[in-house]
Amino acid sequence: MARTGLAGAVRVARWADAALGPGSDAATADGKATLSDATAERAAADIGLSATQVRADWDTARLAGLVEVHGDSARPGWRLRAWDRDDSAVLRGWVALFDAWSLACPEPADHEPAAVAEVVSAMPQVLSFLQLSAGPVPVEQLLDLLQQRVTELRTERCEVAYGPGPAESAGHAGTLRPAEPAPAGDTPLAPLLDWALTALASVGALTCGDGQATLTPLGSWAVWVKLEQICVAAQSPAGNIEQSAEDMLRGCAQLRPNAARAEYRAWLAARPVGSAVAELLAAARGEDALLRGLAFEALRVVGAPAEPEVRSVVDEPALRPYALLWLAEHDGIDPEDAHEVLTREEATWLWVDTAAAVADHGETAMLVRHLEAAVQPTVPALLDEVRAVGHPRTVQVLVALAAAHPDPALAKAVRRAAFQVHTGG
């Protein structure tokens, strides 16, 4: 349904990409991919549509992120590039259009902007009611609900009037008194509801007819997803939902795995996926190895939408082993076998990085047990390869391991290796 609903927008966006892109002989006079009147006419002739339909499809493409407009220039959005191979990109494009429903149709010109804004703010509750009803709902019933919600919004604003009331004395002229909220009935909401339903119908979220409104399957799915996100965000077990990625990850460090994943889901639900992934990767680039591992655990909760960003950091030495493991698991490799995608050097680097996290945040017994996770069959072989891999925390890890290990002979060998790394020997 999303592909069908956005087919016209995709067609116009692809035409613009081919006809107006850099280096094209058909570029516009200003050399930018703008949709001027002449461009709309050319597109209409090439595609076989009216110029009005081309403009409507172009506007839809902008709202759905199929084209990105910067000032008076435009370029293809990543969703257009991923359109044929990524169903999630299609759905996210449609949800972006759904979120921008109030821009899809011109708002009534004879209404106060404040009243229009109130209706836009109230419509999520109307849509939730439609979704929960799972069938046609009389428009009059929706109007009653809208009036109630607008009244609530006006009450919640707690407007404050400055100056004395009519019965107040001049000596209290500076007193603040709450203003009475204007009743919703003062604003004719029926035309605004009709506008909202028409706009939502134009983006494919619902249908209207015979005085009733019904969510389409696509609209019902989108509202359900948003309700689910609200519920997940409300269930943040550790209360880190408003924190930065780094602070959130620190707050999850002591949680059990299931509780940590619930916290990741709540934190992610409150943010656009792109900025959330970027923030997690920024935290992973820091000096704290524990946050590096936790950041990629959070990215596992993100799933497929994080793939392009994770793939882009494969060439960063500090993130490469984590990214390769994430991509292997994303491609369906069993997590227990995913380590096989790493080279010996990458596995050794990851062993040192994990040991650094244990040394900083764990118990000494955990550091001793971490020896068993090394790919090298013997401690001398491990020490040789650890020295060669060049991890910046090598000295600190070896010193901590030597201090923690109960075997004096092994501890002495580890201290000797640490000294050699420290002195460059």
N, C-alpha and C positions, 0 to 999 in steps of 0.2 A: 504493500500500500504506500509506503514512503517513497519507494522508487517511482511508482506511478504518479503520485501527487507532485513530485519534483521533476518529472521528466522534461517539462517545458523549460524549467529553469536551467536544468543541465544542458539542454540543447542550445540555449542562448549563451550560456557561459562558455561552452566549448566553441561555439562560433566565434565569440569574442577572442578567445585564446588563440584560435587559428588565424583569424583575419586581422586582429589588432595587436598581436604580440610583437615584441621587439624584433626588428629585422624584417618585418612583413612589408611587402610592397603596398599593402592596402592600409597602412597606418593612417590615423587621422592627421589633420593639418598640424596639430600641436605636438604630434609625435608621442602622444600618450593614449592608453587604452580607455578612453572616455566614451560614454554613450551619448554623443551629441545627437541633435535632430537628424543630421545627415547619416550618422551611424545607425540610428534606429531604422531609417528608411532602407539603408543597404541591407541590414540584417533581415528586415521584413521581406525584401525581395529574394535574398539568398535562401531563407528558411521556408518561405511560403506562408508567412503570417502577416497580420496587420501590424503596423507600427505600434499601435496601442497595446496589442498582445505582447509584442516584443518588450515594451517598457514594463509591462506587468510581470513578465517572466524574469526580466533583469532585476526588478525590485525583489522578487522572491529569491533569486540567486544570492543577492546581497544579504538578505535576512537569514538565509540558510548557511551562509559561510562558504558558498560555492565560488564566490568571488570576494576578494577583500579590497575595499576601496580606501585609499589613502589620499585625502585631499581631492584633487581632480584627476587622479590616476587610479587604475585598478589592475589587479593581478589575480591569477587563478588561486583559489584557496586550496589547502591541502585536501579538503574533502572531495574536491573535483578530481584531484590526482588519484585518490584512493577509491573513487566511486565504484569502479567495476570489480574490485577485489576485496573490499572491506565493507561488510554489511553494517558493522558498528558505526562506520563513518556516515553511512546513509541515515541511520537512525538518529545519530547525534545532530546531523544536519536538519532533519525534520523537527527534532525537539527544539533546536535553536529557532526555527520558524514558528513553532508553537509558542515559545516563550515571548516572541515578538508579535503576537497576534494583534496587539493594539496599534501596531504600525502598518498592518496589512491593508486596512481600509481607513480612509480619511475619517477623523472623528467629527461628530456633529459640530457645525460652526456656530450654532446659536445657543451653546451651553458654556457655562463658566469652566475654565480649565480645571479649577479645583474640584468641581463636581465630576468631571471626566476622570480625574486622578483617583477620586474616591471609588468610582465604579471599577477601575482597573485594579485597585487594591483589594476590592471585595470579591472579584471574580474567582480567585482560587477556591473560596469556600463554596461558591455556586458550582464550580466544576467538580469539587469533591462530592457534593450532594448528588450531582448527576452520575458520577462514577459509582457511588454506593447504591444508587437506585437501580442501576443495571437495566435501564429501560427508558421508554419515553416519559418525560416529566412535563406537565402543563407549564406553559410560559408564565401564567399568572402565579403559580406556586413559586417559580424562580424569582419573580418580581417581589413577592413577599419576603423571600429570603434575602434578596439584595437590599431591600429597604431596612431590614433588621441589621444587616452587616454594616451598612453605611452609618446607621445610627450608632452602632458600637464603635466604629472608627472615630466618629466625631466626639463621642464621650471619652474615648481613650486618649485623645489629644490633650485633654485637660487644659483647654484654652483659659488663659488668665487675662482678665480685664484690669487695666490700671485706672485709678481714680476712684472717687467715692460713688457709692450707690445713691439712688434718689433719696433714701431715707437717712443717709449718713450725714453727720455734722461736718462742718467745715474743718474741724480740728482733726478729722481722720481722712483728710483728702488723699494721703499717700497710701492708704490701705489697699492691699491686693485682694481681690475677691474672684473666685472661680466664675467663669462665664457659663451660662446655661448652653448646652449644646443645641444647635438648631435641629429641629426634628427633620427626619429624612423626608417627610412628606412635603417640606418646603421646596424640594427640588424634584422636578418631574423626571423620575428615573426610568419610566417605561421606554422613552425613545433611546436612552443610553443603553438599556438592556438590549433593545433591538439591534443597536449598533454593535454591541459586544458579541451577540450571538451571530450576527452576519459576518463579523471579522473572523470569529472562530470557525465558522463554516467555510470561509474562503481558504483557510489553511488546512482544511480537512479534519478538524478536531471533532466536529459535530454536524448534525443535520437538523434542519428545522422544517416543520410542515404541520398543517392542521392545528396550529396553536400549541405544538409540543416540540421539545428539543430532546435529542438523543445523541450521546457520544458515539462516535465511530469506534470500531475496535482499536484503531491506532490512537485516537484521543483517550480512550479508556485506559490503554496501556501506559500512555505518557503520564496521566494523572496518577495512576497506581504507582508508577516508579517514583514520582515526586512525594507521594504520601509515604512510601517506604523509606525514602531518604530522610524525611522528617522524623520518622519513628526511630531509625537507626541513630540519627544525630542526638535524639533525646535520651538514648540509652548509653551514653558515654560513661563507662564504669569508673574511670579515674578522673573525669572532669578536665581533660586536657584539650577539649575540642577547640578552644579559642587560642591555644598556644601556637608558637611557631613550630615548624617541623622538628627542629633540634630539641626544643623543650618538651614537645610531645613524646619524642623517642626516649628521652631521658626518663620521662614519667612512666614509660612502658617497660623500662629495663628490669624492674622487679616484679612485673606481672607474669602470671603463668601464660603459656602460649595462646590458649583460647581467649583469655581475657585481653591479651595484647592485640590479637586480631580484631576483637570487637572494638577496641579503642581505635585501631587503624581505620576500620570501616566508618566509625562515627566521625573521625577527623576528616576523612576523605569526602564523606557525604556533604560536609559543610563548605566544600571548595570546588571550583572548576578543576577538572581533572588535569588540564595542562599545567596550571600554576602549582597544583599540589605535587605533581611529579617533579617539576623543576625544583621545588623547595626541598623535596626528599633527596634529590641528587646533590643539591648544594650541601645538605647536611652530611651526606656520604663522603664528600670531598674534604671534610674537616680532618683534624688530627686524631679524633677519638675513634679508634677502631671499632668499639662497641656500637657506636651510632652508625657506622658504615654497614655492619651486618644487619642491624635493626631496620635501617632505611630500605634495604633490599627485601626484608621480610614484609614491610609495608607495601612495597612495589608489587610483591606477589599478590597482595589483596587487590591492587588496582587491576592487574591482569592485562588483557590485550591492549587497552588504550595506552599503556606505558611502553609498548614494544619499540616504537620509533626512537623515543628518548633513550631507552636502555641500550639499544643498538648503537646509538651515536656516541656512547661513552666507552665502547669496547677498546678503543685505542688509548685510553687513559690508564697508565700502569696501576694506579691505586685502586681503580674500579674494575679493571678488566676481569679478574677471576670471578668476582661477584656477578658481573654482567653476563659472562659466558654461562655460568650456572643458571642464572635466571632465564636466559634465552633457551637453554637446553630443556629446562623444565617446562617452559612455555610451549616448546615444540613437541611435548609429549613424552620426553624421556623420563623414566622413573627417577625421582629425587635421589634414591640410593645409588643409582648408576650415573647420575649427572656429572660427578667428579671426573669421569673418564674423558670428558671433553677438554680438560685442562692438561697442558704440558707439565712435565715434571717441575720446571721452574715456576710455572704459575701456581701449581699446587703447593710448592714450598713457600712461595710468597704469601699465599693465603694462610698457610699454617702459622707463619710468623705474625701475620696481622691478627689472626684469631688469638694467638698467645698473648699479644699485646693487650687485647681487650680483656682477657682473663687476668693478666697481671695487674691491670688498672682497676678492675671492678670485681674480680672473682676471688675465690679462696685459693690458698697455696695448693691444697690437695687437687683442685681442678687443674692447675697448671701442670702438676706431675702427671695426672691422667691424660692430659692433652698430648703427651709424648706418644701415646698409643695411636693417635690419629695421623701421625706422620706417614708419608708414603715410603720413606726410606726404611730398609729392613733393620738397620743398626743405628745406634746413636752416633758413632763416628761418621757414618755416611751422611746422617742428618746434619751434623755440625758442619761438614764440608760444604754441603749444598746451601745451608742457611747462610754461611759466610759469603758464598758466591752470588746469592740472589740479590743482595744489596738493599734489603728493606731498611728504611730509616730507623726503625725501632729495634734492630737486631741486637745491639749491645744491651739495652734495657731488658729485653726478653731473656737473653742468655743469663744475665746477672740474676734476674728474678728466679729463673729455673734452677740455677746453681744453689741459690739460697733456700729453695723449697725442697729440693730432692734429698731423700734420706740416705742415699748411697754416697758415701764420701768420695769414692774413686770417680764415680760418674760426675758428681758435683765439681770435682777438681778439673775434669776434662772440659766441662762446660765453661767454668771460669776462665780456663786457659784460652778457649775459643773466643770468649767475650773480650779478653785482653788483646788478642791478636786482631780482632775486628776494630777495636778502639784505636790501636796503634797503627793500623793499616798493614799489618803483617800477614 
